[in-house]
Amino acid sequence: MCECFNMVLKGVHFLPIVALVKATFMKTNKYFYDRREIAYQRMEEDYLYSAKVTEELAINDEEGRKYLVHPFHGRRGVFTV
């Protein structure tokens, strides 16, 4: 989170405190506005998650298909992989 916030503060060094607070507010507002627009666009395209999360889920799903699961004790829900 701090790396994202550092990007928000980029370019506001050496400003008076009031200007710094105002610039921080405006840049933070723009950051979240832009992310909201991206989220709405993804939702309209019937995606549930962001592009990065969708990619990670696909990778994990592909990796998970390599494993074989055997029931060890079905009633208890114990399995071996």
C-alpha positions as a Markdown table, in Angstrom:
| # | Residue | x | y | z |
|---|---|---|---|---|
| 1 | Met | 0.0 | 0.0 | 0.0 |
| 2 | Cys | 2.8 | 2.4 | 0.8 |
| 3 | Glu | 4.3 | 2.0 | -2.7 |
| 4 | Cys | 0.9 | 3.0 | -4.2 |
| 5 | Phe | 0.8 | 6.0 | -1.9 |
| 6 | Asn | 4.4 | 7.0 | -2.9 |
| 7 | Met | 3.2 | 7.1 | -6.5 |
| 8 | Val | 0.4 | 9.4 | -5.4 |
| 9 | Leu | 2.8 | 11.8 | -3.7 |
| 10 | Lys | 5.3 | 11.8 | -6.6 |
| 11 | Gly | 6.0 | 15.4 | -7.7 |
| 12 | Val | 4.8 | 17.2 | -4.6 |
| 13 | His | 8.1 | 17.5 | -2.7 |
| 14 | Phe | 9.0 | 20.9 | -1.2 |
| 15 | Leu | 5.5 | 22.3 | -1.1 |
| 16 | Pro | 3.9 | 24.1 | 1.9 |
| 17 | Ile | 1.9 | 21.9 | 4.2 |
| 18 | Val | -1.5 | 23.2 | 3.0 |
| 19 | Ala | -0.6 | 22.7 | -0.7 |
| 20 | Leu | 0.8 | 19.2 | 0.2 |
| 21 | Val | -2.4 | 18.2 | 1.9 |
| 22 | Lys | -4.5 | 19.5 | -1.0 |
| 23 | Ala | -2.2 | 17.8 | -3.6 |
| 24 | Thr | -2.3 | 14.5 | -1.6 |
| 25 | Phe | -6.1 | 14.7 | -1.5 |
| 26 | Met | -6.5 | 15.4 | -5.2 |
| 27 | Lys | -4.1 | 12.8 | -6.3 |
| 28 | Thr | -5.5 | 10.2 | -4.0 |
| 29 | Asn | -9.0 | 11.0 | -5.3 |
| 30 | Lys | -7.8 | 10.7 | -8.9 |
| 31 | Tyr | -6.1 | 7.4 | -8.1 |
| 32 | Phe | -9.3 | 5.8 | -6.7 |
| 33 | Tyr | -11.5 | 7.4 | -9.4 |
| 34 | Asp | -9.3 | 5.8 | -12.1 |
| 35 | Arg | -9.3 | 2.4 | -10.4 |
| 36 | Arg | -13.1 | 2.6 | -10.0 |
| 37 | Glu | -13.5 | 3.3 | -13.8 |
| 38 | Ile | -11.3 | 0.3 | -14.5 |
| 39 | Ala | -13.4 | -1.9 | -12.1 |
| 40 | Tyr | -16.6 | -0.8 | -13.8 |
| 41 | Gln | -15.2 | -1.5 | -17.2 |
| 42 | Arg | -14.2 | -5.0 | -16.1 |
| 43 | Met | -17.6 | -5.6 | -14.5 |
| 44 | Glu | -19.3 | -4.6 | -17.8 |
| 45 | Glu | -17.1 | -7.2 | -19.5 |
| 46 | Asp | -18.4 | -9.8 | -17.0 |
| 47 | Tyr | -15.2 | -10.2 | -15.2 |
| 48 | Leu | -15.5 | -10.7 | -11.4 |
| 49 | Tyr | -11.9 | -9.7 | -10.5 |
| 50 | Ser | -9.1 | -7.5 | -11.7 |
| 51 | Ala | -6.9 | -8.6 | -14.6 |
| 52 | Lys | -4.0 | -9.4 | -12.3 |
| 53 | Val | -6.2 | -11.5 | -10.0 |
| 54 | Thr | -7.9 | -13.3 | -12.9 |
| 55 | Glu | -4.4 | -14.2 | -14.3 |
| 56 | Glu | -3.2 | -15.5 | -11.0 |
| 57 | Leu | -6.4 | -17.6 | -10.6 |
| 58 | Ala | -5.9 | -19.1 | -14.0 |
| 59 | Ile | -2.3 | -20.0 | -13.2 |
| 60 | Asn | -3.3 | -21.5 | -9.9 |
| 61 | Asp | -6.1 | -23.5 | -11.5 |
| 62 | Glu | -3.7 | -24.8 | -14.1 |
| 63 | Glu | -1.2 | -25.8 | -11.5 |
| 64 | Gly | -3.9 | -27.4 | -9.3 |
| 65 | Arg | -5.0 | -29.7 | -12.2 |
| 66 | Lys | -1.6 | -31.4 | -12.0 |
| 67 | Tyr | -2.5 | -33.0 | -8.6 |
| 68 | Leu | -4.4 | -36.2 | -8.0 |
| 69 | Val | -6.6 | -36.4 | -4.9 |
| 70 | His | -7.5 | -39.7 | -3.2 |
| 71 | Pro | -10.1 | -40.1 | -0.5 |
| 72 | Phe | -8.5 | -41.3 | 2.8 |
| 73 | His | -11.5 | -41.1 | 5.0 |
| 74 | Gly | -14.5 | -39.8 | 3.1 |
| 75 | Arg | -16.9 | -39.2 | 6.0 |
| 76 | Arg | -14.4 | -37.1 | 7.8 |
| 77 | Gly | -13.3 | -35.3 | 4.7 |
| 78 | Val | -9.7 | -36.4 | 4.8 |
| 79 | Phe | -7.9 | -36.8 | 1.5 |
| 80 | Thr | -4.4 | -37.5 | 0.3 |
| 81 | Val | -2.7 | -35.6 | -2.5 |
